[in-house]
């Protein structure tokens, strides 16, 4: 049975950090060009994987111009972690943007 455990939380935290890092320049530009507030949304979708583990989708959106980016992962809380250096970690990404980025 899939659970929301420490590996799930770590993956979600990593996704959110990467989304913010990858989009901070666009967010800053949008914020500086607005007359009022910039609305930023982060959404998380958690679903059981049909084979094992938990599927995660983490999405960041902001409205100065339509920019959407998301990460997806399957996490199995019963699988042991590999001792990877942070520079060796890669994410599967799916980028959507109406602005053509």
C-alpha positions in Angstrom: 0.0 0.0 0.0 1.5 3.4 -0.9 2.2 5.8 1.8 3.3 9.4 2.2 6.6 9.0 4.1 10.0 10.6 4.3 11.1 9.8 0.7 7.9 11.3 -0.6 8.4 14.5 1.5 12.1 14.7 0.4 11.1 14.3 -3.3 8.3 16.9 -3.1 10.7 19.3 -1.2 13.4 18.8 -3.9 10.8 19.4 -6.7 9.6 22.7 -5.1 13.1 23.9 -4.6 14.1 23.1 -8.2 10.9 24.8 -9.6 11.6 27.9 -7.7 15.3 28.0 -8.7 14.5 27.4 -12.3 11.8 30.1 -12.5 13.0 32.8 -10.1 14.4 35.0 -12.9 11.0 34.9 -14.7 9.2 35.5 -11.5 11.4 38.5 -10.6 10.9 40.0 -14.1 7.2 39.5 -13.9 7.1 41.0 -10.4 9.1 44.1 -11.4 6.7 44.7 -14.4 3.5 44.5 -12.4 1.5 47.4 -10.9 0.2 45.2 -8.1 0.9 41.6 -6.8 2.3 38.6 -8.5 0.3 35.4 -7.9 2.4 32.3 -7.6 0.9 28.8 -7.1 2.5 25.5 -6.3 0.4 22.4 -6.6 1.1 18.8 -5.6 -0.7 15.8 -6.9 -0.1 12.5 -5.1 -1.5 9.2 -6.5 -0.9 5.5 -6.0 1.3 4.0 -8.7 -0.3 0.9 -10.4 2.8 -1.2 -9.9 4.4 0.1 -6.7 5.0 3.3 -4.8 3.5 6.7 -5.2 3.3 9.0 -8.3 4.1 12.7 -7.6 3.4 15.7 -9.7 4.6 19.1 -8.5 3.6 22.2 -10.5 4.5 25.9 -10.3 2.4 28.5 -12.0 2.4 32.3 -12.0 0.2 34.7 -13.9 2.3 37.6 -15.2 2.5 35.5 -18.3 1.3 31.9 -18.5 4.3 29.8 -17.3 3.7 26.3 -16.1 6.4 23.7 -15.3 6.0 20.4 -13.4 8.0 17.5 -12.1 6.8 13.9 -11.9 8.2 11.0 -9.9 7.3 7.6 -8.5 8.4 7.0 -5.0 8.5 3.6 -3.2 8.9 4.1 0.5 10.1 0.5 0.8 13.0 1.0 -1.6 16.4 1.8 0.0 18.0 5.2 -1.0 21.2 5.3 -3.0 24.0 7.4 -1.7 24.1 9.9 -4.5 26.0 13.1 -4.7 23.6 16.0 -5.1 25.2 16.8 -8.5 24.3 13.3 -9.7 20.5 13.8 -9.1 18.4 14.3 -12.2 14.7 15.1 -12.5 12.2 14.1 -15.2 10.7 17.3 -16.3 7.8 18.3 -18.5 7.8 22.0 -19.4 4.7 23.8 -20.8 4.7 27.5 -21.6 2.4 29.7 -23.6 5.3 32.2 -23.9 7.5 29.7 -25.9 10.2 29.2 -23.2 
